[in-house]
């Protein structure tokens, strides 16, 4: 009697790569047109950080940006380093084709226009794309969406000072950076009912 055929192989699951040299699969599909008039698109801008982590920025635009047809908008991200600390930088009216173009643009979700307001729109029209914000001065934020981001704690200094060398090995320090801040911001926006949980899952899958 012939042996029964072997069972079919288990389905494979594609796990997003954390390597900057490999293409990262898009696991979120959105409509190329806004679901409502004047909706704002949230996208993730990534910059190759090899040999370190990639740099992430949030980008808000009224059109769908791409590397071939970018649109002007507002970028927000922590800037700084683990030695001195971080601050929130905002660039309004930024043209990502000519002002520090990213390596990758990932559209994530359309945000209702009521989360922004007229001042936000004027900022895009009249902004120059210049970065605003430093350790001592918080940039001006417009609309509920930006204000929610501004409430998320920024990464702090997480490298030990040489004068604290006697404590080395006694205290574990968890380093936070632009990626952890964006993940935490997305979690807060999800709790507030603004972001879909799929966006949070995407950030967590791509975090390095």
C-alpha positions in Angstrom: 0.0 0.0 0.0 1.4 3.4 -1.0 2.3 5.9 1.7 0.0 8.9 2.0 1.3 12.1 0.3 3.1 14.5 2.6 1.1 17.4 4.1 1.3 20.7 2.2 3.9 23.1 3.5 2.9 25.8 6.0 2.3 29.2 4.5 5.2 31.6 4.8 4.9 34.9 6.5 6.8 37.9 5.1 8.4 39.8 7.9 9.4 43.4 7.2 13.1 43.7 6.9 15.0 46.0 9.3 18.0 46.3 7.0 18.4 49.6 5.2 19.7 47.8 2.1 16.6 45.7 1.6 13.3 46.9 0.2 10.7 47.3 2.9 7.3 45.9 2.0 4.3 48.3 2.1 1.7 46.7 4.3 -0.7 49.6 4.3 -2.8 50.5 1.2 -4.6 53.8 1.1 -6.7 55.6 -1.5 -4.7 57.9 -3.7 -7.5 60.5 -3.3 -8.7 61.9 0.0 -11.9 60.4 1.4 -13.2 63.9 2.3 -12.4 67.4 1.0 -9.2 68.9 2.3 -8.1 65.8 4.2 -4.4 65.7 5.0 -2.2 62.8 4.3 0.2 61.5 6.9 3.3 59.9 5.4 6.5 58.5 6.8 9.8 59.8 5.4 12.8 57.6 5.9 16.5 58.4 5.4 19.2 55.7 5.2 21.2 55.9 8.4 23.8 53.2 7.7 25.7 52.0 9.7 23.2 53.4 12.2 19.5 53.4 12.4 17.4 55.1 9.7 16.1 58.6 10.5 12.3 58.9 10.4 10.1 62.0 9.9 6.4 62.6 9.8 5.2 64.4 6.7 1.7 66.0 6.3 0.5 67.1 2.9 -2.8 67.9 1.2 -1.8 65.7 -1.8 -0.2 62.3 -2.2 3.6 62.8 -2.2 6.0 60.5 -4.1 9.6 60.8 -5.1 8.7 61.6 -8.7 5.8 63.9 -7.8 6.4 65.3 -4.4 4.1 67.9 -2.8 4.7 70.7 -0.3 3.8 70.0 3.3 4.9 70.0 6.9 7.5 67.7 8.3 7.9 67.0 12.1 10.6 65.0 13.8 12.9 65.0 16.8 16.3 66.3 16.1 19.5 66.0 18.2 21.4 63.1 19.6 21.6 60.8 22.7 24.4 62.9 24.1 22.8 66.3 24.2 19.1 65.5 24.0 16.4 66.1 21.3 14.1 68.8 20.3 11.1 68.9 18.0 11.8 70.4 14.5 9.0 71.5 12.2 9.4 72.6 8.6 6.4 74.3 7.0 5.9 74.6 3.3 8.7 72.1 2.7 9.3 70.8 -0.8 10.7 67.3 -0.3 11.9 67.2 -3.9 14.6 69.9 -3.2 14.8 70.2 0.6 16.6 67.2 1.9 14.8 64.5 -0.2 14.0 61.3 1.6 15.1 57.8 0.5 11.6 56.5 0.9 8.0 57.9 1.3 5.3 55.7 2.8 1.8 57.1 2.7 -0.1 55.9 5.8 -3.5 57.5 6.5 -5.7 60.4 5.5 -6.4 62.7 8.5 -9.7 64.7 8.7 -9.2 68.4 7.9 -10.8 69.5 11.2 -7.6 68.2 13.0 -5.7 71.1 11.4 -7.3 74.5 10.6 -6.7 77.6 8.6 -3.4 78.5 10.3 -2.0 75.1 9.2 -3.0 75.7 5.6 -1.4 79.2 5.6 1.7 77.7 7.1 2.1 75.5 4.0 1.4 78.3 1.5 3.7 80.8 3.2 6.3 78.5 4.7 9.8 78.3 3.3 10.6 74.8 4.5 13.0 76.2 7.1 13.4 74.0 10.2 12.1 75.6 13.4 12.9 74.5 16.9 15.8 73.9 19.2 16.6 72.7 22.7 15.5 76.0 24.3 12.5 76.9 22.2 9.6 74.8 21.1 8.2 75.5 17.6 4.7 76.8 17.1 2.2 74.1 16.5 -1.0 74.5 14.6 -4.2 72.3 15.0 -5.1 69.4 17.2 -3.0 66.9 15.3 0.2 68.8 15.8 -0.6 69.7 19.4 -1.1 66.0 20.2 2.3 65.3 18.8 3.8 68.1 20.8 2.5 66.4 24.0 4.5 63.3 23.4 7.7 63.4 25.4 10.8 63.8 23.3 13.9 61.6 23.8 16.3 62.8 26.4 20.0 62.5 26.9 20.8 58.8 27.3 24.6 58.6 27.1 26.4 58.6 30.4 28.6 61.5 31.3 32.2 60.7 31.9 31.9 62.0 35.5 29.3 59.2 36.2 31.7 56.4 35.2 31.6 55.0 38.7 27.9 54.0 38.1 28.7 52.1 34.8 27.1 48.7 35.0 24.7 49.6 37.8 22.0 51.3 35.8 20.4 50.2 32.5 19.6 53.1 30.1 17.1 52.6 27.3 17.9 54.9 24.4 15.0 56.6 22.7 15.3 58.3 19.3 13.3 59.5 16.4 11.9 56.1 15.7 10.8 55.4 19.2 9.2 58.9 19.4 7.2 58.3 16.2 6.0 54.9 17.5 5.0 56.5 20.8 3.3 59.4 19.0 1.3 57.0 16.9 0.2 55.0 19.9 -1.0 58.2 21.5 -2.9 59.3 18.4 -4.4 55.8 18.2 -5.6 56.1 21.8 -7.2 59.5 20.9 -9.0 57.8 18.0 -7.1 59.6 15.3 -4.8 56.9 13.9 -5.8 53.4 12.8 -4.1 50.6 14.7 -2.6 49.3 11.4 -0.4 52.4 11.3 0.9 51.7 14.7 1.6 48.1 13.8 3.5 49.2 10.7 5.7 51.6 12.7 6.5 48.8 15.2 7.3 46.3 12.5 9.7 48.7 10.8 11.4 50.0 13.9 15.1 49.1 14.0 
